[in-house]
Amino acid sequence: MPSITTDSAVTTQASNGSKDQVHYNNWPNDKGFDPEYEQRETVELQVTGHIPAYAAGVLYRTGPGASQVEADNGETLRLSHWFDGFSQTHRFQILAPEDSSASPRVLYNSRFSTDDLMEEARRTRSLDMVSFGQKRDPCKSVLGKVHSEFVPQPPTPSSKNIGVTLSINVPGLDETPDSTSRWSDSKQIRTLYAKTDYNAFKKPRSRDPGAHRPSHADKSTPGPLRPTISIPCPIRPPATGETTILATFDATPAYLHSLLITEEHVVLCVWNSHVNPLKLKESFINAIAPTDPSQPATWYVIDRKHGNGLIATYDSPAFFCFHTVNAWLEPSAEDPTKTDIVADVVRTDSSDFIKTLYYDTLISSFDAAKDFQKKRSDFYRTTFTRFRLPAVPSAPCAETRKAEVEWSACKSLSPELPTMHPKRVTQKHRYVYAVTFRGEATLTDGIMKLDCETQESMLWACHGQSPGEAIFVPNPEGTDEDDGVLLSVVLDGQRGKSYLLCLDARDLSELGRANVDGAVGFGFHGQHVPTLGGMPTGDY
C-alpha cells in the first residue's frame, strides 16, 4: 500500500508566469480548483495495471470546475467559496473487454455546464448571481448602479450553476413511466439530472435538456425555502404516479445536505446549521447561524409505509453533518420486543466547517491556505459517529426522546464523502469508505476504509495525490461485503493532471488507473452505472 513520502520542495509556475509558487507541504492542488481542461469529444485514455471487467459501465462525476472568469474589461473575477465553482460534468465509460483476462478500455469526455452564467459574469463584471458563499465587494455594492447592467434572456440550462449530485432516470421526471426499468444497465440511461442544494435541477444528458424546479413535478412545494424530500414511497400507486406526502411538521430551518432512511422510516435530523432567512441576501453561508452547543440536534422519525406521519422526535447533543452514511432497524438490547434505529453519519462539532472551504483556505499555493493549515485545530475534524434512536414507536408519540451516541471513530483521519456497498443501504453494514482530510494537504489527502465492528482502519495515500470521492463498485459474483473496487478521480499535483484510480476495496491496493490528459476539477459526487445491470453506486 502506498505510503506518505517526503519529497523535495515542489514549485509550479504562477498563472501569470511571473514567479514560482510554493505549495503547502509540497502538495500542489491548484489545478484541481481551476481546471482549464474540457474534452467535449470522447477520447480513449491510457490504462495501466488492470481494472476488473465487472467495473465496466459509466461513471459520471460532477462538481465545481472553474473558480474564476475574465470580465470583458480584462478584470479577473474570482469566486470566494468552493461550493460556488462553475460546474463541470465528467463521463468515464469503462468498456468490458471481449477477453475476460484483458483490462477494460476507458473513454472520457467532459463539459463545462455554466457557459451562459459565465458570460453573464463577463458582461456585468459581477459575481452577484452566485448564491452560496460569495463575498461581496463593498465598493461594487455601493457603486453598483453605475455599472453596466446585463439583463439575461429567459433562463437556459447553462445559466444555472447546478452540479452537486447526479441522478439517473429520476422517477416522475423520466420519459419512461415504468419504474421497474429504472435500474437496468448503463445502456439504458435515459435521463441524467444534475441537482443542487436549492430548488432547481437540470438535465446535462437527455432528449429534452433544460432547467427545472421541483414544483414542475410537485405543485405543492413552491418557494425557494420550501424543502422537497423525494423518498421512494411504498404507498404510491405505480399506475398513476401519484405522490403521497408522508408528513408535514414545523421545525427550525437549517442547511441539510442529506438525510437517512430505513425500510420503515424517513429519518430527518435537523442538526445545528440553523438558517436566519433575514441574512440570505448577503449569502447563504452568512445566513447559517454559529452552532450553539447548548441547543440539541433534533431527529424526526417519519413513517414510510403506514401513513402515520411523524411518529417520534429525538434530541441529541449538538453537531453538524454534511453526509449521512446509512441507517437500519434492529431489536432493542434492553427489550427485544421493541425496535431501535441505528444511524451512522459523518459528524463534526460545528457548522463552521463550511467556512473552511473558501478557496483562500483550500488552494495550496495561497498564503492564507498555508497559514490556515498550520493553525488548523481538531475542532474542524470529522468523525464517523453512530447514533441509536431507542424504542421507536409505531404510532405518533408527543414525547421528545433521547438519541444516544454509541461511538465515534477516525478523528485523526477526518473522513468525508462516505461510500459503501449499495446493497447494504437500510441494512447493517460493516465497512465504509471515505476520503480523508488529515491536514497533509489543503484538501483531500487519502482514501480510507473503516471496519465498523473492530474500529480498525486502512489508508491509501500518496504524497501529492489528491483523491476525489471514492465510488464502491461491488463484484456481482462476490459474497463478502468488501468484495469490489473503489473508483476515484485523483489529481497528481506534481504533473497537474488527473487519473481514474481503481483500488481493491479489501486492502486498498492499487489495481489500475486510466490517465487523463488534463486536470479534472475537484468535484462533489457521482454515480457508477454497471454494464452488467443492477443498482448504481453513488447518489440517487
VODRENFI-437081 format. One record per residue: x, z negated, y of N, C-alpha, C in turn; residue in three letters. Coordinates in steps of 0.1 Angstrom, whole numbers, plus 5000, padded with zeros to 4 digits. Atoms other than C-alpha are relative to their C-alpha. Layout:
N
XZYXZYXZYALA
...
***
This chain:
540
500950004988500050005000500950005012MET
499249994988501450095034500249865007PRO
499850134993502949805054500450035014SER
499649984986503549755091501550015001ILE
498549984997506949885102500349985014THR
499650014986508849825134500850125003THR
499349874997509850155149500749985014ASP
499450004987512050225179498950035011SER
501049984989510250245213499550145000ALA
500749875000507750525215499650035014VAL
500449964986507250715247499350144998THR
500649875000504951005254500050055014THR
500049944987504751245283498749975007GLN
501250034992502351145310499250135003ALA
500849884998499451385317500450085011SER
499649924989500851485350501550054998ASN
498749965003504251545334501149945008GLY
499050064991506051325359500849894994SER
499150115006507251035338499549974986LYS
500350045014507250895303499149885001ASP
500850115001504750645292500549914988GLN
499650095010505550335272498749934995VAL
501250045006502850215248500049854995HIS
500050145005501749865238500450004985TYR
499550025013503649755207500450134993ASN
499649875005504950115203498950064992ASN
501249955007501450215191499250095009TRP
500749914990500250515211498650034995PRO
501449965004496450585211499350085011ASN
500749934989495850765244499250124996ASP
500749875004494951095228498649984994LYS
501350025006492050935210498949965010GLY
501050034990490350835242499750125010PHE
500249884991490651175260500450124993ASP
499549885007490951445234499550135007PRO
500349864995491051805246499750104989GLU
500149915011490751945212498550024996TYR
501449975004487452125204500250134991GLU
499849895009487252355174498650054996GLN
501349955003483952545175499850084988ARG
500049925012484752795148500649924988GLU
499550075012485252655113501450044996THR
498749985005488852625102500349924987VAL
499650085012490452515069501249915003GLU
498950104998492652205070500950004989LEU
499050015011495852155051499749864994GLN
500250125007495251895024501349964992VAL
498950065007498051675010499449894991THR
500550105009497551454980498850054993GLY
501249965007494251454962498849935005HIS
501350054997490651404972499150024988ILE
500849985012488351334943498850105002PRO
501149904999485751604936498749945003ALA
501350064997482851364938499849975015TYR
500150024986483651314975499650135008ALA
500449884994482651674981498649985007ALA
501250014992479951715008500350025014GLY
499849994986479651695045500149875007VAL
499850134992481051415067499850045015LEU
500249994986479651405102500549885007TYR
499650114992481151195129499650035014ARG
500349984986480051135165500549885008THR
499550114991481150925195500650065012GLY
499449964988483050945227501150114998PRO
498949905000485251245234500849985013GLY
499250014988486551305269499649875008ALA
500250124991486851005293500150035015SER
499849964986487451195325499650155002GLN
500449864997486351515342500550035014VAL
499549964987487851705372498950065008GLU
501049954991485451755401500450135006ALA
499749874994485152075419500950005012ASP
499150014989487251945447501449954995ASN
498750045006490151855423500149864997GLY
500050155003489351485422499849974985GLU
500250035014489651335387499149885000THR
501050115001486551125379500249944986LEU
499650075012487350865353498849904996ARG
501050105005484750675331500749874999LEU
499550135001485050305330500049944986SER
500250075012483750205296500050104988HIS
500049915012484350345261498750054996TRP
501349965004480650345254499450125008PHE
500549904991480150595282500750144998ASP
499249885002482650855269499150124997GLY
500849885002481351215269500050044985PHE
500250005015480051265233500650134994SER
499549895008481651495207499649974986GLN
500450015014480351565172501050084991THR
499049945009482651655143499450024986HIS
500549985013481951805109501250044991ARG
499049985010484251785079499250054987PHE
500649955012483052005050501049994988GLN
499150025012484651895017499450084989ILE
500549905010484252174992500649974986LEU
499550035013484452094955500750124994ALA
499349895007486952304935499350044987PRO
500549955013485952514906500749934988GLU
499250075010488752354886500049855004ASP
500250144997487951984884501349925002SER
498750074998491651894883500650035014SER
499549974987492252054917499349915011ALA
500650074989491651894951499050085008SER
500949924992488751994972500650065013PRO
499649944987489252225002499249925011ARG
500650074989488352075036499950095012VAL
500249924988486852275065499649915012LEU
500350084989486452145100499550085012TYR
500349954987484752215133499449895008ASN
500550114991483652015163499450075013SER
500749954988481652045195499849895010ARG
500450094989481551865228498550025003PHE
501549984999477851795234499449965013SER
500550044987477651705271500550105011THR
499549914990478652025289499250005013ASP
500850004987475752015314500249875007ASP
499750134993476351645321501350005007LEU
498650004994480051705328499950105012MET
500149914989479052005350499349935012GLU
500650084989476751775370501049915007GLU
499050094994479551525375501050085008ALA
499149924992481851805387499450045013ARG
500649954988479351935412499749885010ARG
500450114992478151595425501249915004THR
498850094998481651435423499749864998ARG
500550145003479951135408499749984985SER
500350045014479550955375498949905000LEU
501150104999476550755387498950024989ASP
501049985011474450915359500349924987MET
499650075012476450725333499449865000VAL
500950125000474450415322500649874995SER
499750135007476250155301500949915008PHE
499150094994479250025318500850065012GLY
499249934989480350255347500149905012GLN
499850084988481950065376499850095012LYS
500349924988480650185409501049995010ARG
499149994989482850295437499349955012ASP
500850054988481750075467500050105012PRO
500049904989482850345492499050114998CYS
501049905002480750605475498649955000LYS
501450054999477850375472499549995014SER
500450014986477850315509499850145007VAL
500049874993478650675519499350114991LEU
500649915009476650835491499250115006GLY
500949914994474251005514500750125006LYS
499349894994476951225529500650094990VAL
499549915011478051365495498950114997HIS
500949895004476551695484499249954988SER
500950045011473651645460499750124991GLU
500349905010473251835428498749964993PHE
501350035007469651855415500050084987VAL
499949925013469751935378498750064997PRO
501249935005467352175362499349914989GLN
500650095011464952035335501049974990PRO
499050055009466951825310500350104989PRO
499649925012468852015283500749904991THR
499350095009470451865252501449955005PRO
498650044995473951875268500049935013SER
500050084988472751695299499849854997SER
500250145004472251375279501249964991LYS
498850055007475151165266499549914989ASN
500550075011473851075232500950024988ILE
499149985011476351015205500549864994GLY
499650135006476350665188499950014985VAL
500249995014474850735154499450144997THR
500649885004473651035134499149984988LEU
501050015011470551065112499650134995SER
500349875006469751345088498650004995ILE
501449975005466251485081499149875003ASN
500750134996464651195101498550014996VAL
501450005003461151115087499250005013PRO
500849984988458451215112500550105010GLY
499549904991460751445130500650124993LEU
499549895009461851665101498950114999ASP
501049895002460252015098499350004987GLU
500650015014459651945061499449874998THR
500650135001457051675057500249934987PRO
499850065013457951605021501149905000ASP
499050104999459751275024500849984988SER
499350025012460851274988501350095000THR
498849915000463351554996501049975011SER
499150034989465051375025501449994995ARG
498650025005468051265004500150094988TRP
499849905011468751574983501550024998SER
498649975001472251714988500450065013ASP
499549954987474451855016499550145003SER
500549874997472952195012498650005006LYS
501450024995469552055023499949935013GLN
500050064987470551925057499250095010ILE
500949924991467652055079500149965014ARG
499950044986467951845110501149885000THR
499050104998470751625123499849945014LEU
500350064987469751385151501149905004TYR
499150104994472251205174499149905007ALA
500850114994470950865186500949915008LYS
499250094992472050605210499249875002THR
500750134998471050255222499050005012ASP
501249994991468350375246499050104995TYR
501149945006465150555242500150165001ASN
499849855001466450915236500850034988ALA
499149955011467951125209499950155001PHE
500049865000468851485203500550064987LYS
499649935013469551745176501250085003LYS
498949914999473051875175499950124990PRO
500149905010472152075144498550014995ARG
501449985005468652215138499650145004SER
500549874996466552525142499349995014ARG
500650024987465052375174500749905008ASP
499250104993467752205194499349955012PRO
500650054988466551985221500249855002GLY
500050144998466451635236498649944999ALA
501350065003463651405226500149855004HIS
500250144998462351055232499249944988ARG
500850055011460850815206498550015002PRO
501449994997457550845223499450144995SER
500549875006457451205210499449984986HIS
500550035013456951055176499049894999ALA
500950125000455050735185499649985014ASP
500550014987452950735216499849865005LYS
500250144996452650355216501249945005SER
498850064996456250305226500650065013THR
499549944988456650415262501049915007PRO
499250094991459150295288501549994995GLY
498650015004462950275288500449864994PRO
499750135005462949905280499149964988LEU
500950035011460349925252500750044987ARG
499349965012462149905219499250074989PRO
500649945012461350125189500849974988THR
499350035012462350005155499450084989ILE
500549925011462050255127500449944987SER
499750065013461750095093499250074989ILE
500849945011460650265060498949904997PRO
501150095001457150115058499250034987CYS
500749975013455650085022498550035002PRO
501449984999452150095036499650125009ILE
500349884993452550425055499450104991ARG
500549905008450250685040500850135000PRO
499149895000452550965029499350135003PRO
500749874998449851235031499750035015ALA
500349984986449051175068501249985009THR
498850044992452451045081499649905010GLY
500450104990450550775100501049884999GLU
499050114999452850495112499249875002THR
500650144998451850125109500949915008THR
499250104992453049875135500149874991ILE
499950115009454449595114499749865007LEU
500250134993454449325141500350035015ALA
499750014986454349265179500149865004THR
499850144996455648945194500849995013PHE
499250024988457148805226501449954996ASP
498750055003460948755226500850035013ALA
499149984989463848735251500650144999THR
499449875001465049085260501549984998PRO
498650015003468549145246500650134996ALA
499449885004471049405238500349994985TYR
499950005015470649465200500450134995LEU
499649885005472549735183499650034985HIS
500449995014471449665147499149894996SER
500950115006469049465125500350004985LEU
499950025014468549375089498750034993LEU
501249995008466049455061500349944986ILE
500050035014465349315027498950084993THR
501149935007463049455001498649975005GLU
501350054996460249245016499949995015GLU
500150044986461149195052500950095010HIS
499149964989462549325085500549875006VAL
499450124993464949065100500650045013VAL
499549964987465449095137500649875006LEU
499450114994467948855151500350035015CYS
499749994986467948815189501249915003VAL
498950084998471448705193500349995015TRP
499850044986473048585226500650115009ASN
499749904991473248905246498850035008SER
501249994993470248845267500250095013HIS
499949904989469449105294499149965012VAL
500750034988468449045330499650145006ASN
500449874996466349355339500350035015PRO
499849994986466949295376501450065003LEU
498649954998470649395371500350134994LYS
499849885007470049715352500550115009LEU
499649904991470549925383501550005003LYS
498550014999474249805385500650074988GLU
499649945012475049895349499449914989SER
500650085011473649785315500949884997PHE
499150105004476749585308500049885010ILE
500250114990476249385341498749934998ASN
501350065002472749315330500049904988ALA
499950095012473949135298500549865005ILE
499650134995474048765307501149944991ALA
499050075007477048555297499449914989PRO
500550085011476548385263500049855003THR
500150144998475248035267500049934987ASP
499950075013476447825237498949904997PRO
501150105002473647575243498750074995SER
501349935004470947845236500250064986GLN
499949945013470347935200499750144999PRO
500549875004470148275185498749984992ALA
501350015006466648345172499850114990THR
500249905011465848515139498550014998TRP
501449985002462448675135499850084986TYR
500249945013461248755099498650065000VAL
501249925000458649025096499750054986ILE
500449955013456649115065499950155000ASP
500049855001457249475054498850054992ARG
500849945010454749505026498549965001LYS
501450055002451549305030499249995013HIS
500750004988450649335067499849875007GLY
500150134994451248975076500749985013ASN
499450004987453249055107501249905000GLY
498950104998455748785120499649884992LEU
500350115009455848525093500949885002ILE
499150124998458848305103501050025011ALA
498950004989461248215131501049904996THR
498950105003464648055126500950005012TYR
499050024989467247925151501449984993ASP
498650035005471047935145500949985012SER
499150014989474047855167500250135007PRO
499949884992474648105195501250084994ALA
499049915004476648415186499650145005PHE
500249864997476948785193500450094989PHE
499749915011476949075169499750155004CYS
500349864999477249455171499450054987PHE
500449945013476849535134499749904989HIS
500350075012475049375106500650074988THR
499449945012476249425070498950024990VAL
500949995011473449355045499149875000ASN
500950125003470549115036499350024987ALA
500750005013468849025004499349874997TRP
500850125004466548774987500649944988LEU
499650075012467548504963499349874999GLU
500750135001465948184949500749895007PRO
499450114993466547874969500649914990SER
499350095009469047644953499349874998ALA
500750135001467047334961498750014993GLU
501349985006463747474949499950154996ASP
500049865004463947794928498650075001PRO
501349934997460247854934499850065013THR
500049954986461047934970501150105001LYS
499149884998462948234983500849995014THR
499250004988465848245008500450155004ASP
499449884995467048535029501549975003ILE
498650014997470848575029500450125008VAL
499749894991472248785057501549995004ALA
498649984996475848905063500150085013ASP
499849924987476949015098501449995004VAL
498750014993480049075119499749925012VAL
500450104989479948785143501249975009ARG
499050044991481848695174499349895009THR
500650114993481348395197499250045013ASP
500549974987480348575229499850155002SER
500249864996478948905242501050055010SER
498849964992482048905264500950104993ASP
499249915008483549105236499750145005PHE
500349864995481749415251500950035012ILE
499249984988483849365282501450034997LYS
498649975004487049405263500150154996THR
500049865005486049775256500050105012LEU
499849914989486749915291501350084997TYR
498849925002489250205290501349935005TYR
498850064995491650005311500649904991ASP
499450105010492049745283500250064986THR
499949935013492050005255501150104999LEU
499149895000494350285264501549955000ILE
498750075004497850195250501050015011SER
499049984989499850325280499749935013SER
500450064987497850145307500649865001PHE
499550134998499449835321499049894998ASP
501150105002496149655321499849974986ALA
500250015014495849715284501149924994ALA
498950085005499249575277499949865004LYS
500250134995498649275298498949924993ASP
501250065007495249205282500449964986PHE
499750025014496549235247501049884998GLN
499050115000499448995254499449875002LYS
500750124997497048735267498749984992LYS
501350015007494148805243499949884991ARG
500250135008492748485227499250034988SER
500849995012491048425194498550005004ASP
501450014995487848385215499350144997PHE
500649875001487348765212500050054985TYR
499949955014488048795174498649994993ARG
501249995007485248875150500349944986THR
500050055014484448735115498950064992THR
501249985009482348825085499449864999PHE
500750125001479748555086498750014991THR
501250005009477048475060499049895005ARG
501150094996473748315072499049994988PHE
501150025010471048175050498849955008ARG
501350044994467348155061499249944988LEU
500650065012465947905036498550005000PRO
501550025003462447895021499150085009ALA
500849914992460948195037498550004996VAL
501450005004457148165038499450144997PRO
500649875003454848435025498850035010SER
501049994990452248375053500549955014ALA
499550044987452748325091500149855001PRO
499750144999454347985099500449985015CYS
499750024986454447855135501349925002ALA
498850084998457347615129501250085001GLU
498749934999460747725140501049924991THR
499150065010463247655112501450035003ARG
498549994997467047635110500650094990LYS
499249915008469247915098501449934998ALA
498750065003472447795081501150104999GLU
498849925002475947935083500749954987VAL
499450035013477347945048501550015000GLU
498649994999480848075055500350115011TRP
499449904992482948285079501450034995SER
498749965006486048485069500650115009ALA
499249894995488748725081500250005015CYS
499850004986489148605117501450065004LYS
498749954996492848695117500050164999SER
500149855001491849055107499050065011LEU
501049974990488949065133499350144996SER
500649875005486849325114498850055009PRO
501149944994484349565128499650134993GLU
500549885006482349875119500049994984LEU
500050025015481549755083499350114993PRO
500649905009480649975054500049944986THR
500250065014479649905017499450114991MET
500649915010478350074986498550025004HIS
501449984995474950234997499049954991PRO
501050045010473150134965499949845000LYS
500150144999473849764973499249955012ARG
500850034988471749775005498749934995VAL
501150095004469049495002500249934987THR
499650075012470849374971501349925003GLN
498850074998473549114968501350084997LYS
498849925002476949284973501249914999HIS
498850085002480449174965501050055010ARG
498949954992482649404986499550065013TYR
500349944987482549505023501350055006VAL
498849944994485049725042499850015015TYR
500149994985485849745079501350055005ALA
498749984993488449855104500349875007VAL
499550134995490549575119500550025014THR
499550014986491349475155500949875000PHE
499250115001494249245147500949975012ARG
499150024988496049285180501350084999GLY
498749925001498849515167499950125009GLU
500349894992497249795187498949965010ALA
501150034990494849805217498650044995THR
501349985006492049935195500249964985LEU
499950035014491949955157501450014995THR
498650005005495049885136500049994985ASP
500050015015493949895099498650014994GLY
501250005008491349915072500049894990ILE
500050125009490349605052498950014990MET
501150025011488349515021499949854998LYS
500350145003486749175016499349984987LEU
500850045012485749024983499249885004ASP
500950104995482748814993499949884991CYS
500150115010482948604961501249915001GLU
498750085000486648494964500549985014THR
499650004986487048545002501450065001GLN
498749934999490248744994499850135007GLU
500149884993491049045015501250094997SER
498949905001493249365013500050075013MET
499849934987494649565042500850124998LEU
499249874998495749925047500450005014TRP
499549994986497849955078501350085000ALA
498849934998500550195090500250005015CYS
499750024986502250145123499850145008HIS
500349894992500950385150498950094995GLY
501149925005498050505129498749925003GLN
501250074995494650415144498850064993SER
501149945007491750455120498649985006PRO
501450014996488050515127499249934989GLY
500950055010485050375109500250064986GLU
499949955014485550405071498650024994ALA
501249975007482750555051500249994985ILE
499950025014482350445015499250114993PHE
500649905009481650734990500149954986VAL
499950055013480750604956500350114990PRO
499849915012481850764923498750004993ASN
501350005007478550874908500049964985PRO
499850045014479950804873500549864999GLU
499450145001481350464882498949894998GLY
500950125002479850134872500449885008THR
499650124992481849894894499750035014ASP
500549994986480749824930501150075008GLU
499049944991484149934944500650124994ASP
499549875006484550254923499550115009ASP
500349904990484750504951501150025009GLY
498949984991486750624980499549965014VAL
500350024985486850545018500550125007LEU
499649894992486950835042500049955015LEU
499950044986488250765077500850105008SER
499249914991489450985106501049915007VAL
498950084995492850845117500850085010VAL
499149944990494850925148501449964997LEU
498550025001498650955142500550005015ASP
499650014986499750825176501350065004GLY
498749934997503250955173499950155002GLN
500249865000502151305166498950055010ARG
501149974991499051295188499050094993GLY
501049925008496951455160499449914990LYS
500850085009494351325136500050064986SER
500249965013493751345099498849934993TYR
501050065008490951275075500749934988LEU
499350085010492250995052499049964989LEU
500850045012490950925017500849894993CYS
499450115007491650585002499249964988LEU
500650055012490950444968499349875004ASP
500750124995488250174975500449884992ALA
499750125008489549954947501349935006ARG
498850074996493049884961500550055013ASP
499749954987493150074994501350095000LEU
498949915001495950304982499650145005SER
500349874995496150644998499950104989GLU
500149895010494850934976500450145006LEU
499849874993494951225001499650005014GLY
500449994986494451345036499950155003ARG
500249874994493351655055500450005014ALA
499450014986495351725087499350095010ASN
500749934989493551835119501150045010VAL
499049954991495452045144499749955014ASP
500350064987494551815173499549864998GLY
500550145001493251475182498549995000ALA
501450035001489851365171499749875008VAL
500350124992488351115196499649884992GLY
500550125007487750755186498549995001PHE
501450005000484150775176499449874995GLY
500750125004481550525165499650014986PHE
500650005013479550625135499950144994HIS
500249875007478950895109499249994988GLY
500749995013477351005077500750094991GLN
499549915010478651145045498850044991HIS
501049955008476151365026500650074988VAL
499249945012477351434990499450134995PRO
500549885006477151774974499249984988THR
500750025013476051624941498749935002LEU
501350074998472951464957500149855000GLY
499950154999472051104962499949965014GLY
500150054986471750884992501350015008MET
498849994992474250955020500549865003PRO
499450134995476550675032500250015015THR
499850014986476650575068498849945007GLY
501150054992474050515095498850084998ASP
501249935004470450605088499050015012TYR
***
